[in-house]
C-alpha cells in the first residue's frame, strides 16, 4: 500500500508541475509521420511507420487481422488453425519467432492488450467493422510512450469514435466453406453533445480440421460527451470463445510417417478444447486547459478467464486441466504541450503509467480432482516518461525521449503432493522489485522537397511473463532476468502525389533474451535467458497510383536473426523467415460499387521451433494469392446494400507456417497444416 501511495502521489506532483509550466498547440510536423495512438498526436521522428487506413482494411482480401498485418513489410503472422477468425494467431515484428507476441506490443486505442501471461493477443475480440485505422511502428521507438514489450515494434488499433460522424448503422452476414457463418453489426448515433457507437460479431465454424470448431461472440461499445474544452468517454467490451484444439500432425522421416500429406485434416487430440471469456472497461477524460495544455486521464480494467482441457492420448494418464483468471487494472494520465526555448518550438509529451495485474491459475489432471498446482502472482508496474520533438535547423528535426520504470513481482505456488498425478515439487515464493530505463533518439532531415532521411537509436526491455516464470530454468523459484534490446536504424522516405517509397535498415542487439529450451527440465523444457542474439535487416514499402482507379503497393523485407554467443553462436533463430515479399493491387472498376483487390505474398523458409542447433528440416517457403471483389451499392448519404466475395489461397497451396522439432530426434517434428482454397460470400445493408 505504501508503494501504491507513493506512485499516485508522484504522478500527481508531476502533473501539477507540468500543467503550470507549458503551453500546447497544434503539431506542425508532416501528416505521414503522425501516430495518433491516443498519446495526443505524438510523433515518431526517425522511425519506420506505416498506417493502414479504414478503406484499405475494408477492401483487403485478408480474412482476419493477423493476415491483414502479415501483408506489411517486416510483420509476420503465424497461425495454428485456419478459419478466417485469427483465433490463436500471432503477429511478430522483426523476427522473434515463437516469442514474437511477447516482443510485439499490441494496443487498442493506445491501451495495452498484451497481458502478463504468455497467451497471444486474441484478435477475434476486435470486430473489423469497428476499426478506423491501424498504426505500425517498427523497432523499439514506441518503448518510451508505451513501455515494456515494444521490442520488435508496436501495433496500435484505433477504433472509430462516434463523435463528429454521421448517424449510421450496418449489418452483414457471411457464409463460407468449413460451415462458417458470420454476422456483424455496427451502429453510430449522435444527439447534441452525446454520441454512442456499438459493434459486435458472431462467428461459428466447423474448422478446416477435425475438432477445430469455433464459436466466437464479441461486442464493443462506447459513449462520449463532447464539451467546449474536452470530452468524457466510457468504453465497454465483452467476448467469449470456444475453440477445438486438434493438435499437430506428425512427420517422422526415419519412420516414413508424414501425416501432413496423408491426413492433414485429421485431429491428433479429438477431445481437447479451450474456452475463453473476457470483459474490459475503459474510462477517460480529455481537457484543454486555459494555458492551452491538453490533459488526458485514462483508467481501465480487463478481466480474462481461460479454461483448457488437454487429454493424454498415449494412455499415460497425463491429462491437463488448466483454469486461469487474470485481472489487470490501469491508470494512464498524460499530457501534451508546445513550448518555446531559445527561439525553438518544442512539442512534448509527458505521462505516467500504472498497471496492476493479478494472476490465478489452478492446474490439475481431471476436473473432479483437486489441482496439483495453484499458482498465484501479482505484478505492479509504474512508469514515468517524457518525449520532446524540436527543430535543430531548417529541415532537421530531432526527438529525445526516456522512460523510467519500477516493477514489483510476487509469485507463489500452492503444491499438493497428494493430488492425483502430482510429481515434482513446489516453487518457492519469489518477490522482486526492479528498476529499468528505456530511451529513444530520432532524427529526420528533409534533403529535398520530396526526400527525407531518418534515423534513430533506442533501448527497450521485455519483462518475463508469468508462464515463463512458472517454467523457469531456475526450477525452484520464479526468477528470470529482464530482456534488454538496443536498436540502430536509418532510412529514406520519398513521396510525391502519386508515388511513395520508404526503406530502412536496422541492427538490433539483445541480451538475456527470454526463450524456451526443450533440453532442460528432464526433456520437458524450461524457459531461460538465452545467449545473446542479434538481428540485421532491411524493409521497403512502395506505392504507386497508376491511374486514379488503379493502385499498386509492394513490400519487401529481409532479416538475418542469429545467436551471437553460446553453444549456438552463428546459428539462425528458429521461426524467422529470411525473406518476405508482398504486393497488393487495388482496382476501382465502377467507382465504389465494384472494387477488385488482388494480393500476393511470399514467405521464405524458416527453422522449426526447438531447432537452435539448425540440424533439422525447415518450415518450407510458400506463396499465397488472395482475391476480393466487393462494393457499396448505396449512394453517398443513402441506405443500400454492400457486398463482397473473397477467395483466399486462390492457388490451393498446401502449407504450414509453424512446426516444432523433437528435442531428441532431428528427423521427427510436428506441424500445423493450414487450409487450402476457401470461398466467402458477404452481403450487408447500410442505413
C-alpha positions as CSV (number, residue, x, y, z in Angstrom):
1,X,0.0,0.0,0.0
2,X,2.9,2.4,0.8
3,X,4.3,1.8,-2.7
4,X,0.9,2.5,-4.4
5,X,0.5,5.7,-2.3
6,X,4.0,6.8,-3.4
7,X,3.3,6.1,-7.0
8,X,0.0,8.0,-7.1
9,X,1.5,10.9,-5.2
10,X,4.4,11.1,-7.6
11,X,2.0,11.1,-10.6
12,X,0.0,13.9,-9.0
13,X,3.1,16.1,-8.3
14,X,4.4,15.6,-11.9
15,X,1.2,16.8,-13.5
16,X,0.8,19.7,-11.1
17,X,4.2,20.9,-12.2
18,X,3.7,20.2,-15.9
19,X,0.3,21.9,-16.2
20,X,1.5,25.2,-14.8
21,X,4.7,25.4,-16.9
22,X,3.9,24.8,-20.6
23,X,1.5,25.7,-23.3
24,X,0.2,23.4,-26.0
25,X,-0.6,24.0,-29.7
26,X,-1.2,22.0,-32.8
27,X,1.5,19.9,-34.4
28,X,3.3,21.2,-37.5
29,X,5.0,18.0,-38.5
30,X,4.1,16.2,-41.7
31,X,0.9,14.1,-41.7
32,X,2.7,11.0,-42.8
33,X,4.7,10.9,-39.6
34,X,1.9,11.5,-37.1
35,X,1.0,8.5,-35.0
36,X,-2.2,9.4,-33.1
37,X,-2.2,6.4,-30.7
38,X,-4.2,8.4,-28.1
39,X,-0.8,9.7,-26.9
40,X,-2.1,13.0,-28.1
41,X,-0.7,13.0,-31.6
42,X,2.9,12.3,-30.5
43,X,5.2,11.9,-33.5
44,X,7.6,9.1,-34.1
45,X,10.5,11.1,-35.5
46,X,13.2,8.9,-37.1
47,X,11.1,5.7,-37.1
48,X,9.7,3.5,-39.8
49,X,5.9,3.9,-39.5
50,X,3.0,2.5,-41.6
51,X,-0.7,3.4,-41.3
52,X,-3.4,1.1,-42.7
53,X,-6.5,3.2,-43.4
54,X,-10.1,2.1,-43.0
55,X,-10.7,1.8,-46.7
56,X,-7.6,-0.5,-47.1
57,X,-8.9,-2.7,-44.2
58,X,-12.4,-2.8,-45.8
59,X,-11.1,-3.7,-49.3
60,X,-8.4,-6.2,-48.2
61,X,-9.0,-9.9,-49.1
62,X,-7.4,-10.9,-45.8
63,X,-9.8,-12.9,-43.7
64,X,-8.7,-11.6,-40.3
65,X,-6.4,-9.1,-38.6
66,X,-3.3,-11.2,-38.4
67,X,-3.4,-12.0,-42.1
68,X,-4.0,-8.3,-42.9
69,X,-1.0,-7.3,-40.8
70,X,1.1,-10.0,-42.3
71,X,0.9,-8.2,-45.7
72,X,3.1,-5.4,-44.3
73,X,6.9,-5.3,-44.6
74,X,8.6,-6.8,-41.6
75,X,5.4,-8.1,-40.0
76,X,5.0,-11.9,-39.9
77,X,1.9,-13.8,-38.9
78,X,1.7,-17.4,-37.7
79,X,-1.4,-19.4,-37.5
80,X,-2.1,-22.8,-35.9
81,X,-5.6,-23.1,-37.4
82,X,-7.3,-21.7,-40.5
83,X,-10.8,-20.4,-40.3
84,X,-10.8,-16.7,-41.0
85,X,-11.0,-15.6,-37.4
86,X,-7.4,-15.2,-36.3
87,X,-8.1,-17.4,-33.2
88,X,-4.7,-18.2,-31.5
89,X,-2.8,-16.5,-34.4
90,X,0.3,-14.5,-33.6
91,X,2.0,-11.4,-35.1
92,X,5.8,-10.9,-35.0
93,X,7.6,-7.7,-36.0
94,X,11.3,-8.0,-36.9
95,X,11.8,-11.7,-36.3
96,X,11.4,-13.0,-32.8
97,X,9.8,-16.4,-33.8
98,X,8.0,-18.3,-31.0
99,X,8.1,-15.3,-28.7
100,X,7.0,-12.8,-31.3
101,X,3.8,-11.9,-29.4
102,X,5.8,-11.0,-26.3
103,X,8.2,-8.7,-28.3
104,X,5.4,-7.0,-30.3
105,X,3.2,-4.6,-28.3
106,X,-0.4,-4.6,-29.3
107,X,-2.6,-1.6,-28.4
108,X,-6.3,-0.8,-28.7
109,X,-6.8,2.9,-28.8
110,X,-3.3,3.3,-27.3
111,X,-4.0,0.9,-24.4
112,X,-2.1,-2.3,-23.9
113,X,-3.7,-5.6,-25.0
114,X,-0.6,-7.7,-24.0
115,X,-1.1,-9.4,-20.6
116,X,1.5,-10.6,-18.1
117,X,0.8,-14.2,-19.2
118,X,2.2,-16.0,-22.3
119,X,-1.1,-16.1,-24.2
120,X,-1.2,-14.3,-27.5
121,X,-3.5,-11.3,-28.0
122,X,-6.8,-12.6,-29.3
123,X,-7.5,-10.7,-32.5
124,X,-11.0,-12.2,-32.7
125,X,-12.2,-9.9,-29.9
126,X,-11.9,-6.8,-32.2
127,X,-14.7,-6.6,-34.8
128,X,-13.1,-5.4,-38.1
129,X,-16.0,-3.0,-38.7
130,X,-15.1,-1.1,-35.5
131,X,-11.5,-0.2,-36.8
132,X,-10.7,3.2,-38.1
133,X,-7.0,2.6,-38.8
134,X,-4.0,0.6,-37.7
135,X,-0.6,2.1,-36.9
136,X,2.6,0.1,-37.1
137,X,5.7,1.4,-35.5
138,X,8.7,-0.8,-36.4
139,X,11.6,-1.2,-33.9
140,X,11.7,-0.1,-30.3
141,X,10.8,3.5,-31.0
142,X,7.5,3.1,-29.1
143,X,9.1,1.9,-25.9
144,X,9.2,5.4,-24.4
145,X,5.5,6.1,-24.9
146,X,4.2,2.6,-24.3
147,X,6.7,0.8,-22.1
148,X,7.9,-2.8,-21.9
149,X,7.3,-5.3,-24.7
150,X,7.8,-2.8,-27.6
151,X,11.0,-4.5,-28.7
152,X,10.2,-5.5,-32.3
153,X,7.6,-2.9,-32.7
154,X,4.1,-1.5,-31.8
155,X,0.8,-2.1,-33.5
156,X,-2.0,0.3,-32.4
157,X,-5.5,-0.5,-33.5
158,X,-7.6,2.7,-33.5
159,X,-11.3,2.2,-33.3
160,X,-14.0,4.6,-34.7
161,X,-15.2,7.4,-32.5
162,X,-18.9,8.2,-32.7
163,X,-18.2,11.9,-32.3
164,X,-18.3,14.1,-35.4
165,X,-19.6,11.2,-37.5
166,X,-23.0,10.9,-39.3
167,X,-25.6,8.6,-37.8
168,X,-25.3,5.2,-39.4
169,X,-25.9,1.5,-39.0
170,X,-24.7,-1.6,-40.8
171,X,-25.4,-5.3,-40.6
172,X,-23.9,-8.0,-42.7
173,X,-23.9,-11.8,-43.0
174,X,-21.2,-14.0,-44.4
175,X,-21.1,-17.7,-45.3
176,X,-18.0,-19.6,-46.2
177,X,-16.6,-23.1,-46.5
178,X,-15.9,-25.2,-43.4
179,X,-19.6,-24.4,-42.4
180,X,-18.6,-20.9,-41.4
181,X,-21.3,-18.4,-40.6
182,X,-20.6,-14.9,-39.5
183,X,-22.8,-11.9,-38.6
184,X,-21.5,-8.4,-38.0
185,X,-23.5,-5.4,-36.7
186,X,-22.5,-1.8,-36.1
187,X,-24.3,1.4,-35.2
188,X,-23.3,5.0,-34.6
189,X,-25.6,7.7,-33.3
190,X,-25.1,11.3,-32.1
191,X,-27.5,13.8,-30.4
192,X,-26.3,17.1,-29.3
193,X,-23.1,16.7,-27.3
194,X,-23.6,13.0,-26.8
195,X,-22.6,10.2,-29.1
196,X,-22.6,6.4,-29.0
197,X,-21.5,3.5,-31.1
198,X,-21.6,-0.2,-30.9
199,X,-20.0,-3.1,-32.9
200,X,-20.5,-6.8,-32.5
201,X,-19.9,-10.0,-34.4
202,X,-20.8,-13.7,-34.1
203,X,-18.8,-16.4,-35.8
204,X,-19.5,-20.2,-35.9
205,X,-17.4,-22.6,-38.0
206,X,-16.6,-26.3,-38.1
207,X,-12.9,-25.6,-39.0
208,X,-10.6,-26.9,-41.6
209,X,-9.5,-29.9,-39.4
210,X,-11.4,-32.3,-37.1
211,X,-12.0,-31.0,-33.6
212,X,-11.3,-27.4,-34.7
213,X,-14.8,-25.9,-34.3
214,X,-15.0,-22.3,-33.4
215,X,-17.7,-20.3,-31.6
216,X,-17.0,-16.6,-31.1
217,X,-19.1,-13.8,-29.8
218,X,-17.8,-10.3,-29.0
219,X,-19.1,-6.7,-28.7
220,X,-17.5,-3.3,-28.2
221,X,-19.4,-0.1,-27.3
222,X,-18.7,3.4,-26.2
223,X,-20.5,6.6,-25.1
224,X,-18.9,10.1,-25.4
225,X,-19.8,13.5,-24.2
226,X,-18.1,16.4,-26.1
227,X,-17.9,19.7,-24.4
228,X,-16.3,23.1,-25.1
229,X,-13.0,22.2,-23.6
230,X,-12.7,18.4,-24.0
231,X,-14.7,15.2,-23.8
232,X,-15.5,12.3,-21.5
233,X,-15.9,8.7,-22.6
234,X,-16.7,5.2,-21.4
235,X,-15.9,2.1,-23.4
236,X,-17.1,-1.4,-22.6
237,X,-16.2,-4.7,-24.3
238,X,-17.1,-8.3,-23.8
239,X,-16.1,-11.5,-25.6
240,X,-16.5,-15.3,-25.5
241,X,-14.7,-18.0,-27.4
242,X,-14.9,-21.8,-27.6
243,X,-12.2,-23.4,-29.8
244,X,-11.4,-27.1,-30.5
245,X,-7.7,-28.0,-30.4
246,X,-6.9,-30.7,-33.0
247,X,-3.2,-30.9,-32.1
248,X,-0.3,-31.2,-34.5
249,X,0.4,-33.6,-37.4
250,X,3.5,-35.8,-37.1
251,X,6.3,-36.0,-39.6
252,X,8.9,-38.7,-38.9
253,X,11.3,-39.2,-41.8
254,X,13.1,-42.1,-40.2
255,X,9.8,-44.0,-39.6
256,X,8.3,-43.0,-43.0
257,X,5.5,-41.1,-41.4
258,X,4.1,-37.9,-42.9
259,X,0.6,-37.0,-41.6
260,X,0.8,-33.6,-43.3
261,X,0.5,-35.4,-46.6
262,X,-1.7,-38.4,-45.6
263,X,-4.1,-37.0,-43.0
264,X,-3.6,-33.2,-42.8
265,X,-7.2,-32.5,-41.8
266,X,-7.5,-35.1,-39.0
267,X,-7.0,-34.5,-35.3
268,X,-4.4,-35.9,-33.0
269,X,-6.3,-34.7,-30.0
270,X,-10.0,-35.1,-30.8
271,X,-11.3,-34.1,-27.3
272,X,-9.1,-31.0,-26.4
273,X,-10.9,-27.7,-26.1
274,X,-10.1,-24.2,-24.9
275,X,-12.7,-21.7,-23.5
276,X,-12.0,-18.0,-23.0
277,X,-14.2,-15.1,-21.9
278,X,-13.3,-11.5,-21.2
279,X,-14.6,-8.1,-20.0
280,X,-13.0,-4.7,-20.4
281,X,-14.0,-1.3,-19.1
282,X,-12.2,2.0,-20.0
283,X,-12.9,5.5,-18.7
284,X,-11.3,8.7,-20.0
285,X,-11.4,12.4,-19.7
286,X,-9.8,14.9,-22.1
287,X,-9.4,18.5,-21.1
288,X,-7.9,21.6,-22.8
289,X,-6.7,23.9,-20.0
290,X,-6.7,27.7,-20.0
291,X,-3.0,27.8,-20.8
292,X,-3.6,25.6,-23.9
293,X,-2.2,22.4,-22.5
294,X,-4.2,19.2,-23.1
295,X,-4.6,16.6,-20.4
296,X,-5.9,13.1,-20.7
297,X,-6.7,10.8,-17.8
298,X,-7.5,7.2,-18.7
299,X,-8.3,4.3,-16.4
300,X,-9.3,0.8,-17.2
301,X,-9.8,-2.8,-16.0
302,X,-9.6,-6.0,-18.0
303,X,-10.6,-9.5,-16.8
304,X,-9.8,-12.7,-18.7
305,X,-10.9,-16.2,-17.9
306,X,-9.3,-19.2,-19.7
307,X,-10.3,-22.8,-19.3
308,X,-8.5,-25.5,-21.3
309,X,-8.8,-29.3,-21.3
310,X,-6.0,-31.4,-22.7
311,X,-6.4,-35.2,-22.9
312,X,-3.5,-37.6,-22.9
313,X,-4.0,-39.8,-26.0
314,X,-1.0,-42.0,-25.2
315,X,-2.7,-43.8,-22.3
316,X,-0.2,-42.5,-19.7
317,X,-2.9,-40.6,-17.7
318,X,-1.2,-37.2,-18.1
319,X,-4.4,-35.2,-18.7
320,X,-4.2,-31.5,-18.0
321,X,-7.0,-29.2,-16.8
322,X,-5.9,-25.5,-16.6
323,X,-8.3,-22.9,-15.2
324,X,-6.8,-19.4,-15.2
325,X,-8.1,-15.9,-14.2
326,X,-6.2,-12.7,-15.0
327,X,-7.3,-9.2,-14.0
328,X,-5.4,-6.1,-15.0
329,X,-6.1,-2.5,-13.6
330,X,-4.5,0.5,-15.3
331,X,-4.2,4.3,-14.8
332,X,-2.5,6.3,-17.5
333,X,-2.5,10.1,-17.1
334,X,-0.6,12.1,-19.7
335,X,-0.4,15.5,-21.3
336,X,0.9,17.1,-24.5
337,X,2.2,20.7,-24.8
338,X,4.1,23.0,-27.1
339,X,6.6,25.5,-25.7
340,X,9.4,27.8,-26.7
341,X,13.1,27.6,-25.6
342,X,15.9,29.7,-27.1
343,X,13.8,30.6,-30.1
344,X,12.9,26.9,-30.8
345,X,9.5,25.4,-30.8
346,X,9.2,22.2,-28.7
347,X,6.5,19.6,-28.8
348,X,6.5,17.5,-25.6
349,X,4.6,14.5,-24.2
350,X,4.8,13.6,-20.6
351,X,2.9,11.0,-18.7
352,X,2.8,8.2,-16.2
353,X,1.5,4.6,-16.4
354,X,0.4,2.4,-13.5
355,X,-0.6,-1.2,-14.1
356,X,-1.6,-3.8,-11.5
357,X,-2.2,-7.4,-12.6
358,X,-3.4,-10.4,-10.5
359,X,-3.0,-14.0,-11.9
360,X,-4.7,-17.1,-10.5
361,X,-4.2,-20.4,-12.2
362,X,-5.3,-23.9,-11.0
363,X,-3.7,-26.8,-12.8
364,X,-4.6,-30.5,-12.3
365,X,-5.3,-33.8,-14.0
366,X,-9.1,-34.0,-14.1
367,X,-11.9,-31.7,-13.3
368,X,-13.3,-33.8,-10.4
369,X,-9.9,-34.0,-8.7
370,X,-8.0,-31.4,-6.6
371,X,-5.5,-29.3,-8.5
372,X,-1.8,-30.2,-8.3
373,X,-0.6,-26.6,-8.5
374,X,-2.3,-23.4,-7.6
375,X,-0.2,-20.5,-9.0
376,X,-0.8,-17.1,-7.6
377,X,1.1,-14.0,-8.8
378,X,0.6,-10.2,-8.8
379,X,2.7,-7.6,-10.6
380,X,2.7,-3.8,-10.3
381,X,4.4,-1.7,-13.0
382,X,4.9,2.1,-12.7
383,X,6.5,4.2,-15.4
384,X,7.3,7.9,-15.9
385,X,8.1,9.1,-19.4
386,X,8.7,12.2,-21.4
387,X,9.3,12.8,-25.1
388,X,10.3,16.0,-26.9
389,X,10.4,17.0,-30.6
390,X,12.1,20.1,-31.8
391,X,13.8,21.6,-34.9
392,X,17.6,21.8,-34.8
393,X,17.7,23.8,-38.0
394,X,15.8,24.2,-41.2
395,X,14.8,20.8,-42.4
396,X,16.4,19.0,-39.4
397,X,14.1,17.7,-36.6
398,X,15.1,15.8,-33.5
399,X,13.4,13.7,-30.9
400,X,14.5,12.7,-27.4
401,X,12.6,10.5,-25.1
402,X,13.1,8.5,-21.9
403,X,11.1,6.3,-19.5
404,X,11.9,5.1,-16.0
405,X,10.1,2.0,-14.8
406,X,9.6,0.3,-11.5
407,X,8.3,-3.3,-11.5
408,X,7.3,-5.3,-8.4
409,X,6.6,-9.1,-8.9
410,X,5.4,-11.6,-6.3
411,X,4.7,-15.2,-7.3
412,X,3.8,-18.3,-5.3
413,X,2.9,-22.0,-5.8
414,X,0.4,-23.9,-3.6
415,X,1.6,-27.5,-4.4
416,X,-0.5,-30.5,-3.3
417,X,1.8,-33.6,-3.3
418,X,-1.3,-35.8,-2.6
419,X,-3.3,-34.7,-5.6
420,X,-3.7,-37.4,-8.3
421,X,-0.9,-37.3,-10.8
422,X,1.3,-35.0,-8.7
423,X,5.0,-35.2,-9.1
424,X,8.0,-32.9,-8.6
425,X,8.0,-30.1,-6.0
426,X,6.7,-26.6,-5.4
427,X,8.4,-23.4,-6.5
428,X,9.4,-21.1,-3.7
429,X,7.5,-17.8,-3.4
430,X,9.5,-15.2,-5.2
431,X,9.4,-11.4,-4.7
432,X,11.4,-8.9,-6.5
433,X,11.5,-5.1,-7.1
434,X,13.4,-3.9,-10.1
435,X,14.1,-0.6,-11.9
436,X,14.6,-0.1,-15.6
437,X,15.0,2.6,-18.2
438,X,14.4,2.9,-21.9
439,X,15.1,5.7,-24.3
440,X,14.7,6.8,-27.9
441,X,16.6,9.3,-30.0
442,X,15.4,10.1,-33.5
443,X,16.5,12.5,-36.3
444,X,14.9,13.5,-39.6
445,X,16.4,15.7,-42.3
446,X,14.5,17.0,-45.3
447,X,17.1,16.7,-48.0
448,X,14.8,17.9,-50.8
449,X,11.1,18.8,-51.2
450,X,10.1,15.1,-51.5
451,X,13.0,13.3,-49.9
452,X,13.6,12.8,-46.2
453,X,16.4,10.9,-44.4
454,X,15.6,9.5,-41.0
455,X,17.4,7.5,-38.3
456,X,17.1,6.6,-34.7
457,X,18.6,4.6,-31.8
458,X,16.9,3.3,-28.7
459,X,16.8,0.9,-25.8
460,X,13.9,-1.3,-24.8
461,X,13.1,-4.1,-22.3
462,X,10.8,-7.1,-22.1
463,X,9.6,-8.4,-18.7
464,X,9.3,-12.2,-18.2
465,X,5.7,-13.4,-18.4
466,X,4.1,-15.3,-15.5
467,X,4.0,-18.5,-17.6
468,X,7.7,-18.2,-18.4
469,X,8.4,-17.7,-14.6
470,X,6.3,-20.8,-13.8
471,X,8.6,-22.9,-16.1
472,X,11.8,-21.0,-15.2
473,X,15.1,-22.7,-15.7
474,X,15.7,-21.8,-12.0
475,X,13.3,-24.7,-11.2
476,X,12.8,-23.9,-7.5
477,X,11.8,-20.3,-8.0
478,X,10.1,-17.9,-10.5
479,X,13.3,-16.0,-11.2
480,X,14.2,-14.8,-14.7
481,X,16.1,-11.7,-15.9
482,X,14.6,-8.9,-17.8
483,X,15.5,-8.9,-21.6
484,X,17.3,-5.8,-22.9
485,X,17.5,-4.7,-26.6
486,X,19.4,-1.9,-28.3
487,X,18.5,-0.7,-31.8
488,X,20.0,1.4,-34.5
489,X,18.1,2.3,-37.7
490,X,18.4,4.5,-40.7
491,X,16.4,5.1,-43.9
492,X,15.0,7.3,-46.6
493,X,11.4,8.4,-47.4
494,X,10.4,9.7,-50.8
495,X,6.9,10.9,-51.6
496,X,5.1,12.6,-54.5
497,X,1.5,13.0,-55.3
498,X,1.3,9.6,-57.0
499,X,4.3,7.7,-55.7
500,X,5.8,6.9,-52.3
501,X,8.8,4.8,-51.2
502,X,10.1,4.2,-47.8
503,X,13.2,2.0,-47.0
504,X,15.2,1.4,-43.9
505,X,17.9,-0.8,-42.5
506,X,18.3,-1.8,-38.8
507,X,20.6,-3.5,-36.4
508,X,19.4,-5.0,-33.1
509,X,21.4,-6.5,-30.2
510,X,19.7,-8.4,-27.4
511,X,20.9,-9.9,-24.1
512,X,19.0,-12.0,-21.6
513,X,16.6,-12.9,-24.4
514,X,13.7,-14.9,-23.0
515,X,13.3,-18.2,-24.8
516,X,12.2,-21.8,-24.3
517,X,14.9,-24.5,-24.1
518,X,13.5,-28.0,-24.8
519,X,16.6,-29.8,-23.5
520,X,16.1,-28.5,-19.9
521,X,13.8,-29.9,-17.2
522,X,14.4,-33.6,-17.9
523,X,13.2,-33.2,-21.5
524,X,10.1,-31.3,-20.7
525,X,11.7,-28.0,-21.4
526,X,12.1,-24.8,-19.4
527,X,12.3,-21.1,-20.1
528,X,15.7,-19.3,-19.7
529,X,17.6,-16.2,-20.5
530,X,19.3,-17.4,-23.7
531,X,22.7,-16.5,-25.1
532,X,22.9,-13.0,-26.8
533,X,21.3,-12.7,-30.2
534,X,21.3,-10.0,-32.9
535,X,19.1,-9.1,-35.9
536,X,20.2,-7.3,-39.0
537,X,17.6,-6.4,-41.7
538,X,16.0,-4.1,-44.1
539,X,12.5,-3.2,-45.1
540,X,11.0,-1.4,-48.1
541,X,7.4,-0.3,-48.8
542,X,6.4,1.3,-52.1
543,X,3.1,2.5,-53.5
544,X,2.2,3.8,-57.0
545,X,-1.0,5.3,-58.2
546,X,-1.0,4.0,-61.8
547,X,-4.3,5.8,-62.5
548,X,-6.9,7.4,-60.3
549,X,-8.6,4.0,-60.1
550,X,-5.7,1.6,-60.1
551,X,-3.1,1.5,-57.2
552,X,-0.2,-0.8,-56.6
553,X,1.7,-1.5,-53.3
554,X,4.9,-3.6,-53.0
555,X,6.6,-4.6,-49.8
556,X,10.0,-6.3,-49.3
557,X,11.7,-7.3,-46.0
558,X,14.9,-9.3,-45.3
559,X,16.2,-10.2,-41.9
560,X,19.1,-12.2,-40.5
561,X,18.4,-13.3,-36.9
562,X,21.3,-15.2,-35.3
563,X,22.8,-16.1,-31.9
564,X,25.9,-14.0,-31.1
565,X,27.4,-16.2,-28.4
566,X,27.0,-19.5,-26.6
567,X,26.6,-23.1,-27.9
568,X,24.6,-21.9,-30.9
569,X,26.7,-18.9,-31.9
570,X,26.2,-18.2,-35.6
571,X,23.0,-20.3,-35.9
572,X,19.7,-18.9,-37.1
573,X,17.0,-18.1,-34.6
574,X,14.1,-20.5,-35.2
575,X,10.8,-19.5,-36.9
576,X,12.3,-16.4,-38.5
577,X,12.0,-16.3,-42.3
578,X,14.8,-14.5,-44.0
579,X,12.8,-13.1,-46.9
580,X,9.3,-11.7,-47.1
581,X,7.7,-10.3,-50.3
582,X,4.2,-8.9,-50.8
583,X,2.2,-6.9,-53.3
584,X,-1.4,-5.6,-53.4
585,X,-3.3,-4.3,-56.5
586,X,-6.5,-2.3,-55.9
587,X,-8.7,-1.5,-58.9
588,X,-11.9,0.6,-58.7
589,X,-13.8,-0.8,-61.6
590,X,-17.0,1.0,-61.1
591,X,-16.4,3.7,-58.5
592,X,-17.2,2.3,-55.1
593,X,-19.7,-0.2,-56.4
594,X,-17.2,-2.7,-57.8
595,X,-13.7,-2.8,-56.4
596,X,-11.2,-5.6,-57.0
597,X,-8.2,-6.3,-54.8
598,X,-5.5,-8.9,-55.6
599,X,-2.8,-9.6,-53.0
600,X,0.2,-11.9,-53.3
601,X,2.8,-12.8,-50.7
602,X,5.9,-14.9,-50.4
603,X,7.4,-16.2,-47.1
604,X,10.9,-17.7,-47.0
605,X,11.7,-21.0,-45.2
606,X,12.5,-20.9,-41.5
607,X,13.9,-23.1,-38.8
608,X,11.5,-25.2,-36.8
609,X,10.9,-24.2,-33.2
610,X,13.4,-26.0,-30.9
611,X,15.9,-26.3,-33.7
612,X,18.5,-23.9,-32.3
613,X,21.2,-26.4,-33.5
614,X,20.0,-25.8,-37.1
615,X,20.3,-29.6,-37.8
616,X,16.7,-30.4,-38.7
617,X,14.4,-29.7,-41.7
618,X,13.0,-26.2,-42.1
619,X,9.4,-24.9,-42.5
620,X,9.1,-24.8,-46.3
621,X,8.8,-21.5,-48.1
622,X,5.4,-20.7,-49.5
623,X,3.4,-18.1,-51.5
624,X,-0.2,-17.2,-51.4
625,X,-2.6,-15.3,-53.7
626,X,-5.9,-13.9,-52.4
627,X,-8.6,-12.2,-54.4
628,X,-11.6,-10.0,-53.4
629,X,-14.4,-8.4,-55.2
630,X,-16.8,-6.0,-53.4
631,X,-18.6,-2.8,-53.4
632,X,-21.1,-0.4,-51.8
633,X,-24.2,-0.1,-53.9
634,X,-25.8,2.7,-51.9
635,X,-25.2,6.3,-52.9
636,X,-23.5,8.8,-50.7
637,X,-25.8,9.6,-47.8
638,X,-28.3,6.9,-48.8
639,X,-29.2,3.5,-47.5
640,X,-28.4,0.5,-49.5
641,X,-26.6,-2.9,-49.9
642,X,-22.9,-3.7,-49.7
643,X,-21.3,-7.0,-50.7
644,X,-18.0,-8.8,-51.1
645,X,-16.7,-12.1,-52.5
646,X,-13.4,-13.4,-51.3
647,X,-11.1,-16.2,-52.5
648,X,-8.2,-17.0,-50.1
649,X,-5.3,-19.2,-51.1
650,X,-6.5,-18.9,-54.6
651,X,-3.9,-21.4,-55.9
652,X,-4.9,-24.0,-53.3
653,X,-1.4,-24.4,-51.7
654,X,-0.8,-27.0,-49.0
655,X,1.4,-25.2,-46.4
656,X,2.1,-24.6,-42.8
657,X,4.0,-21.7,-41.1
658,X,4.5,-23.3,-37.6
659,X,6.3,-26.5,-36.6
660,X,8.2,-27.9,-33.6
661,X,11.2,-30.2,-33.8
662,X,11.7,-33.1,-31.4
663,X,14.3,-32.3,-28.8
664,X,15.9,-35.8,-29.2
665,X,15.3,-36.8,-32.9
666,X,16.2,-34.3,-35.6
667,X,14.1,-36.2,-38.2
668,X,10.9,-36.1,-36.1
669,X,8.7,-32.9,-35.9
670,X,5.1,-31.7,-35.6
671,X,3.4,-29.3,-37.9
672,X,0.1,-27.4,-38.0
673,X,-1.5,-27.6,-41.5
674,X,-3.4,-24.6,-42.8
675,X,-6.4,-24.6,-45.2
676,X,-6.3,-24.7,-48.9
677,X,-8.5,-22.6,-51.2
678,X,-11.5,-21.1,-49.4
679,X,-14.5,-19.1,-50.6
680,X,-16.5,-16.5,-48.7
681,X,-19.6,-14.5,-49.7
682,X,-20.7,-11.5,-47.7
683,X,-23.9,-9.4,-48.0
684,X,-24.8,-6.4,-45.9
685,X,-27.1,-3.4,-45.6
686,X,-26.1,0.1,-44.6
687,X,-28.6,2.6,-43.2
